[in-house]
Amino acid sequence: MTEKFIIEGGKCLKGEIEVKGSKNATTPILAATLLTKEPCFIDNLPLIEDVFRMLELIKGLGAEVEWVGENKVRIRAKEIINLLDSSLISKMRSSVLMMGPLLARFGNVEMNHPGGCIIGTRTINTHLNAFKDLGAKVEVWRGGGKVNAKDSWGRSEKTNTYSLKATNDFGGGEVILDEFSVTGTENVMMACALSPRLTTLKITAAEPHVQALADFLRKMGVFIKGEGSHTIEMKGAKKLRGVDYFIPYDYIEAGTFILMALAAKGKIKVINVPVEHLTLFFKKVKSSGGNIEIINNRTVLANHSPRMRMDKIQALPYPGIPTDLQSIFGVLATQTEGLTLIHDPLYDGRLKYLEEINKMGAEIIICDPHRAVINGPTELFGTELGSLDLRGGAALIVAGLIARGRTTIKDVSQIDRGYEKIEERLKKLGAEIKRAN
């Protein structure tokens, strides 16, 4: 039986909440531990489902996985096999990050199509094309037959199986990614990590979690520069060393709590905020009338702001407004004055959560898969909602905290993928929220 959240809304939220380690930095860094036979210690892990599943995948390959602290794990991939658990692969999108390190270590890898959030069409073309440009032979199998490259071979199909094999001249040269893909950038970085040839990657994602992976690889012994821009140069080494690494704090979770305070009439001190990664976010919130105070580079005080007005929120690659925060902005827009245009050009299913919020009494016109217009402020009323994806699910929690009456959010497994014990942490702020079967 799937679990659900039951929320009695309308409570004023007050107090302090700590941001946990970055989910999006943790998963690639855990995958990168497969690049060395030496032990790695990874600290500040968020205790969430995606991390647990990634550790299961790594352990299933034969690596030693040992918890040495509440949020710290020791991994040693000294003797591993090259056979992935297909049932785990199908449950999370970040499992695609196993391709790069296994291809680098074994020279070949085979895996089925990764699972993950329902946020629209999500092919892995960018990954496959980049691996080809590096010198790998790539084959896609569907329904027992090999798919012709001209027949949408990288189409997002649950039945796809991908087979990659490195050729003798694998690595080095110039690789131009098809788009600013975060996981695509990370996968190619890891695929190059054991190649001593100089590789130049262009059209790379610049997100903080990409920067964290670059920092981790550098500590392992990889020459790498340019992370945080759209061109990365790197030269690997045939043998990498183990690393003791502290996962950076999650700027997405930090932004979620700040916006939650503004939307739910709260006064919340958010601790462990990576302020340097939220520059445009802070400008947008302040220019819209949001009452926030950056106390220092790790602490932010957010107060309810009754006269906020937002004209447009557009999700863009870093350093733009993160697509993972767009849904929380969407809920806030139901409480601000006037019309707000929400535009997310990155995924064609990111706005599905708005259909659920409309059930609560919001005034939202969904123009197309990428744009919606929200009129506020409107009073929201509790009802039964379905959680479609990780970030949309978090938005529904915020909507439930605002709403009058009881809100039930069904199947919270997607939310658990990215937020550690979220109901327990919100209770400490005064929220009336409980988990039930």
C-alpha positions as CSV (number, residue, x, y, z in Angstrom):
1,M,0.0,0.0,0.0
2,T,1.4,3.4,-1.0
3,E,1.8,6.1,1.7
4,K,0.2,9.5,1.7
5,F,0.5,12.8,3.5
6,I,-2.5,14.3,5.3
7,I,-2.1,18.1,5.9
8,E,-4.4,20.4,8.0
9,G,-3.6,23.7,6.4
10,G,-3.7,27.3,7.5
11,K,-1.0,27.0,10.2
12,C,1.5,29.8,10.7
13,L,5.0,28.4,10.2
14,K,7.7,29.6,12.5
15,G,11.2,28.5,13.5
16,E,14.4,27.1,12.0
17,I,15.0,24.5,9.4
18,E,18.3,23.1,8.1
19,V,19.0,22.3,4.5
20,K,20.4,18.8,3.8
21,G,23.0,17.6,1.4
22,S,22.3,18.1,-2.3
23,K,20.5,15.2,-3.9
24,N,21.6,16.2,-7.4
25,A,25.3,16.3,-6.3
26,T,25.1,13.1,-4.3
27,T,24.0,10.7,-7.1
28,P,26.8,11.5,-9.6
29,I,29.4,11.5,-6.9
30,L,28.3,8.1,-5.6
31,A,28.5,6.8,-9.2
32,A,32.0,8.3,-9.6
33,T,33.3,6.2,-6.7
34,L,33.3,3.3,-9.1
35,L,36.2,4.9,-10.9
36,T,38.7,3.9,-8.3
37,K,39.6,0.7,-6.4
38,E,40.5,2.8,-3.3
39,P,38.0,3.6,-0.6
40,C,36.0,6.8,-0.8
41,F,34.2,8.4,2.2
42,I,31.1,10.5,1.3
43,D,29.7,12.7,4.0
44,N,26.6,14.9,4.3
45,L,24.4,12.4,2.4
46,P,20.7,13.2,2.3
47,L,18.8,10.2,3.6
48,I,16.4,9.9,0.7
49,E,15.2,7.2,-1.6
50,D,17.4,8.1,-4.6
51,V,20.5,7.9,-2.5
52,F,19.5,4.5,-1.0
53,R,18.7,3.1,-4.4
54,M,22.0,4.4,-5.8
55,L,23.9,2.7,-3.0
56,E,21.9,-0.5,-3.7
57,L,23.0,-0.3,-7.3
58,I,26.7,0.1,-6.3
59,K,26.5,-2.7,-3.7
60,G,24.9,-4.9,-6.3
61,L,28.0,-4.5,-8.5
62,G,30.0,-6.0,-5.6
63,A,31.4,-2.8,-4.0
64,E,31.8,-2.6,-0.3
65,V,29.2,-0.1,1.1
66,E,29.4,0.7,4.8
67,W,27.7,3.4,6.8
68,V,30.3,5.0,9.1
69,G,28.1,7.8,10.4
70,E,24.5,9.0,10.3
71,N,25.1,10.7,7.0
72,K,28.4,9.3,6.0
73,V,29.2,6.2,3.9
74,R,32.4,4.3,3.0
75,I,32.5,2.8,-0.5
76,R,35.2,0.6,-1.9
77,A,34.8,-0.6,-5.5
78,K,37.9,-2.8,-5.5
79,E,36.4,-5.9,-7.2
80,I,33.2,-5.2,-9.0
81,I,31.2,-6.8,-11.8
82,N,29.7,-5.1,-14.8
83,L,26.0,-6.2,-14.4
84,L,23.4,-3.7,-13.3
85,D,20.1,-4.5,-11.5
86,S,17.5,-3.6,-14.1
87,S,14.7,-3.3,-11.5
88,L,16.6,-0.5,-9.7
89,I,17.5,1.2,-13.0
90,S,13.8,1.5,-13.9
91,K,13.0,3.3,-10.7
92,M,15.2,6.4,-10.9
93,R,16.4,8.7,-13.6
94,S,19.8,9.2,-12.0
95,S,20.6,5.6,-12.6
96,V,21.7,6.7,-16.0
97,L,24.8,8.0,-14.3
98,M,26.1,4.5,-14.1
99,M,26.9,4.5,-17.8
100,G,29.9,6.8,-17.7
101,P,31.9,5.3,-14.9
102,L,31.2,1.6,-16.0
103,L,32.1,2.5,-19.6
104,A,35.4,4.1,-18.3
105,R,36.3,1.2,-16.0
106,F,35.2,-1.8,-18.1
107,G,35.2,-0.5,-21.7
108,N,31.6,-1.5,-22.1
109,V,28.2,-1.2,-20.3
110,E,24.7,-2.4,-20.9
111,M,21.6,-1.1,-19.2
112,N,17.9,-0.6,-19.7
113,H,16.1,2.8,-19.9
114,P,16.2,4.7,-16.6
115,G,13.0,5.6,-14.7
116,G,12.2,8.7,-12.8
117,C,9.7,11.6,-12.6
118,I,6.8,11.9,-15.0
119,I,7.7,15.4,-16.4
120,G,7.5,14.8,-20.1
121,T,9.6,13.2,-22.8
122,R,13.0,12.4,-21.5
123,T,15.3,10.8,-24.0
124,I,19.0,10.1,-23.3
125,N,20.0,11.1,-26.8
126,T,22.5,13.7,-25.5
127,H,24.3,11.0,-23.5
128,L,24.4,8.5,-26.4
129,N,25.5,11.0,-29.0
130,A,28.3,12.3,-26.7
131,F,29.5,8.7,-26.0
132,K,29.6,8.1,-29.8
133,D,31.7,11.3,-30.2
134,L,34.1,10.0,-27.6
135,G,34.6,6.9,-29.6
136,A,32.1,4.4,-28.3
137,K,30.0,2.1,-30.3
138,V,26.4,2.6,-29.3
139,E,23.5,0.2,-30.0
140,V,19.9,0.4,-28.9
141,W,17.7,-2.6,-28.7
142,R,13.9,-2.5,-28.5
143,G,11.6,-5.5,-28.4
144,G,14.3,-8.0,-29.2
145,G,15.6,-6.1,-32.2
146,K,18.3,-3.5,-32.9
147,V,17.0,0.0,-33.5
148,N,18.2,1.8,-36.6
149,A,19.9,5.1,-35.8
150,K,17.6,6.9,-38.3
151,D,14.5,5.5,-36.5
152,S,14.5,7.8,-33.4
153,W,17.0,5.4,-31.8
154,G,17.3,7.4,-28.7
155,R,13.6,7.8,-28.2
156,S,12.4,7.6,-24.6
157,E,11.1,4.0,-24.5
158,K,10.8,1.9,-21.3
159,T,11.6,-1.1,-23.4
160,N,15.0,0.3,-24.6
161,T,18.2,-1.5,-23.8
162,Y,21.5,0.4,-24.4
163,S,24.7,-1.3,-25.2
164,L,28.0,0.8,-25.3
165,K,31.5,-0.4,-26.1
166,A,34.6,1.7,-26.1
167,T,36.8,1.5,-29.2
168,N,40.6,1.7,-29.1
169,D,40.6,5.5,-29.6
170,F,38.0,6.2,-26.9
171,G,38.4,9.6,-25.2
172,G,40.1,12.8,-26.2
173,G,39.3,15.4,-28.8
174,E,36.2,17.7,-28.8
175,V,32.7,16.6,-27.8
176,I,29.8,19.0,-28.3
177,L,26.7,18.1,-26.3
178,D,23.3,18.4,-28.0
179,E,22.0,20.6,-25.1
180,F,22.8,21.8,-21.6
181,S,22.1,18.4,-20.1
182,V,23.1,18.1,-16.5
183,T,23.3,14.3,-16.3
184,G,24.7,14.2,-19.9
185,T,27.5,16.5,-18.9
186,E,28.2,14.4,-15.7
187,N,28.1,11.1,-17.6
188,V,30.6,12.2,-20.2
189,M,32.9,13.7,-17.5
190,M,33.0,10.4,-15.7
191,A,33.5,8.5,-19.0
192,C,36.6,10.5,-19.7
193,A,38.0,10.2,-16.1
194,L,40.3,7.3,-16.8
195,S,41.5,8.5,-20.2
196,P,44.8,10.3,-20.2
197,R,43.9,12.1,-23.4
198,L,42.8,15.8,-23.3
199,T,39.1,16.1,-23.9
200,T,37.2,19.4,-24.5
201,L,33.5,19.3,-23.7
202,K,31.3,22.0,-25.1
203,I,27.7,23.0,-24.4
204,T,28.1,21.6,-20.9
205,A,25.7,22.3,-18.0
206,A,27.0,24.7,-15.4
207,E,24.8,23.7,-12.4
208,P,26.3,23.6,-8.9
209,H,26.1,19.8,-8.8
210,V,28.1,19.6,-12.0
211,Q,30.7,21.8,-10.3
212,A,30.7,19.5,-7.3
213,L,31.3,16.4,-9.5
214,A,34.2,18.3,-11.1
215,D,35.6,19.1,-7.7
216,F,35.3,15.4,-6.7
217,L,37.0,14.2,-9.8
218,R,39.8,16.7,-9.4
219,K,40.4,15.4,-5.9
220,M,40.6,11.9,-7.3
221,G,43.4,13.0,-9.7
222,V,41.7,14.2,-12.8
223,F,42.9,17.4,-14.5
224,I,39.8,19.4,-15.0
225,K,38.9,23.1,-15.5
226,G,36.0,25.2,-16.8
227,E,33.3,23.8,-14.6
228,G,30.6,26.4,-14.0
229,S,30.9,27.5,-17.6
230,H,29.7,25.8,-20.8
231,T,33.2,24.5,-21.8
232,I,35.1,22.0,-19.7
233,E,38.6,20.7,-20.4
234,M,39.8,17.5,-18.7
235,K,42.5,14.9,-18.8
236,G,42.0,11.7,-16.8
237,A,44.5,9.3,-15.3
238,K,44.6,5.5,-15.6
239,K,44.5,5.2,-11.8
240,L,42.5,7.4,-9.5
241,R,42.7,7.8,-5.8
242,G,40.1,7.5,-3.1
243,V,38.5,10.7,-1.7
244,D,37.0,11.9,1.6
245,Y,34.3,14.3,0.4
246,F,31.6,16.5,2.0
247,I,28.5,16.8,-0.2
248,P,27.5,20.5,-0.6
249,Y,24.1,21.7,0.7
250,D,21.1,21.6,-1.6
251,Y,20.3,24.9,-3.1
252,I,17.0,23.5,-4.5
253,E,15.8,22.5,-1.0
254,A,17.0,25.9,0.4
255,G,14.9,27.7,-2.3
256,T,11.9,25.5,-1.5
257,F,11.9,26.4,2.2
258,I,12.3,30.1,1.5
259,L,9.4,30.2,-1.0
260,M,7.3,28.1,1.4
261,A,7.8,30.7,4.1
262,L,6.6,33.5,1.8
263,A,3.6,31.5,0.5
264,A,2.4,30.0,3.9
265,K,2.6,33.2,6.0
266,G,5.6,32.0,7.8
267,K,8.7,33.4,9.5
268,I,11.4,30.8,8.9
269,K,15.2,30.9,9.4
270,V,16.7,28.6,6.7
271,I,20.2,27.3,7.7
272,N,22.9,25.9,5.4
273,V,21.8,27.9,2.4
274,P,24.3,28.0,-0.5
275,V,23.7,31.7,-1.1
276,E,26.2,31.9,-4.0
277,H,24.1,29.5,-6.1
278,L,20.8,31.4,-5.8
279,T,21.8,34.9,-7.1
280,L,19.0,35.3,-9.6
281,F,16.6,33.6,-7.3
282,F,17.2,36.2,-4.6
283,K,16.9,39.1,-7.1
284,K,13.6,37.8,-8.4
285,V,12.1,37.3,-4.9
286,K,13.3,40.7,-3.6
287,S,12.2,42.6,-6.8
288,S,8.7,40.9,-6.4
289,G,8.4,42.3,-2.8
290,G,9.5,39.2,-0.9
291,N,10.7,39.9,2.6
292,I,13.9,38.0,2.9
293,E,17.1,38.8,4.8
294,I,20.4,37.2,3.9
295,I,22.0,37.1,7.4
296,N,25.2,35.6,6.2
297,N,26.3,33.4,3.3
298,R,24.7,30.4,4.9
299,T,21.6,31.7,6.7
300,V,18.4,33.4,5.3
301,L,15.4,34.7,7.2
302,A,12.2,34.6,5.1
303,N,9.0,36.4,6.3
304,H,5.5,36.3,4.8
305,S,5.1,39.2,2.4
306,P,1.4,40.2,1.8
307,R,1.9,42.5,-1.1
308,M,4.1,40.4,-3.4
309,R,3.6,40.7,-7.2
310,M,5.4,38.5,-9.7
311,D,5.0,39.2,-13.4
312,K,6.9,36.2,-14.9
313,I,8.9,33.2,-13.7
314,Q,10.9,31.5,-16.4
315,A,12.9,28.4,-15.7
316,L,16.3,28.4,-17.4
317,P,19.6,26.5,-17.1
318,Y,21.9,27.7,-14.3
319,P,22.5,30.4,-13.3
320,G,18.8,31.0,-14.3
321,I,15.8,30.2,-12.1
322,P,16.0,26.4,-11.6
323,T,13.3,24.3,-13.2
324,D,13.2,22.4,-9.9
325,L,12.0,25.5,-8.2
326,Q,9.5,26.6,-10.8
327,S,6.7,24.6,-9.2
328,I,7.1,26.2,-5.8
329,F,7.0,29.6,-7.5
330,G,3.8,28.5,-9.1
331,V,2.2,27.9,-5.7
332,L,3.5,31.2,-4.4
333,A,1.9,32.9,-7.5
334,T,-1.6,31.8,-6.3
335,Q,-1.0,34.0,-3.2
336,T,0.6,37.1,-4.9
337,E,-1.3,40.0,-6.5
338,G,-2.2,40.0,-10.2
339,L,-1.2,37.8,-13.1
340,T,1.9,35.7,-13.1
341,L,3.2,33.9,-16.2
342,I,5.0,30.6,-15.5
343,H,7.2,29.5,-18.4
344,D,9.2,26.3,-18.3
345,P,10.7,25.6,-21.7
346,L,12.9,22.7,-20.4
347,Y,10.3,19.9,-19.9
348,D,6.9,19.4,-21.4
349,G,5.3,17.8,-18.3
350,R,6.5,20.2,-15.5
351,L,3.2,22.0,-15.3
352,K,1.0,19.0,-14.5
353,Y,1.0,19.9,-10.8
354,L,-1.0,23.0,-11.7
355,E,-3.9,20.8,-12.7
356,E,-4.0,19.5,-9.1
357,I,-3.8,23.0,-7.6
358,N,-6.7,24.1,-9.8
359,K,-8.7,21.5,-7.9
360,M,-8.0,23.5,-4.7
361,G,-9.7,26.6,-6.1
362,A,-6.8,28.4,-7.8
363,E,-7.3,30.5,-10.9
364,I,-4.9,29.0,-13.4
365,I,-5.0,28.8,-17.2
366,I,-2.6,26.2,-18.6
367,C,-1.8,27.7,-22.0
368,D,0.3,24.8,-23.3
369,P,2.7,22.2,-21.9
370,H,5.3,25.0,-21.2
371,R,3.3,28.0,-20.1
372,A,0.6,28.9,-17.6
373,V,-1.0,32.1,-16.3
374,I,-1.9,32.3,-12.6
375,N,-4.2,34.9,-11.1
376,G,-3.8,35.7,-7.4
377,P,-4.4,36.0,-4.6
378,T,-6.9,33.2,-4.3
379,E,-7.9,31.1,-1.3
380,L,-7.0,27.5,-1.6
381,F,-9.2,24.7,-0.1
382,G,-8.0,21.3,0.9
383,T,-8.8,18.3,-1.2
384,E,-7.3,15.0,-2.4
385,L,-4.3,15.4,-4.7
386,G,-2.1,13.1,-6.7
387,S,1.7,13.4,-6.6
388,L,3.1,13.2,-10.1
389,D,6.8,14.0,-9.7
390,L,9.4,14.9,-7.1
391,R,9.2,18.7,-7.4
392,G,5.5,18.9,-8.2
393,G,4.9,16.8,-5.1
394,A,6.9,19.3,-3.0
395,A,4.7,22.1,-4.5
396,L,1.5,20.2,-3.4
397,I,2.8,20.1,0.1
398,V,3.3,23.9,0.1
399,A,-0.2,24.3,-1.3
400,G,-1.6,22.0,1.4
401,L,0.1,24.1,4.1
402,I,-1.6,27.2,2.6
403,A,-5.1,25.7,2.1
404,R,-8.1,25.9,4.4
405,G,-9.0,22.4,5.6
406,R,-7.5,19.0,5.0
407,T,-5.3,18.1,2.0
408,T,-4.4,14.5,1.2
409,I,-1.5,13.9,-1.1
410,K,-1.5,10.4,-2.5
411,D,1.6,8.2,-3.2
412,V,4.4,10.3,-1.7
413,S,7.1,8.0,-2.9
414,Q,8.2,10.5,-5.5
415,I,8.6,13.2,-2.7
416,D,10.6,10.8,-0.6
417,R,13.1,10.5,-3.5
418,G,14.3,14.0,-2.8
419,Y,13.3,15.3,0.6
420,E,14.6,13.7,3.8
421,K,11.9,13.1,6.4
422,I,10.1,16.2,5.1
423,E,7.0,15.8,7.4
424,E,9.1,15.5,10.5
425,R,11.0,18.7,9.7
426,L,7.9,20.6,8.8
427,K,6.2,19.6,12.1
428,K,9.0,21.4,13.9
429,L,7.9,24.6,12.2
430,G,4.3,24.2,13.4
431,A,2.9,22.4,10.3
432,E,0.1,19.8,11.0
433,I,1.2,17.1,8.6
434,K,1.3,13.3,9.0
435,R,2.2,10.3,7.0
436,A,-0.4,7.6,6.6
437,N,-1.1,4.4,4.7
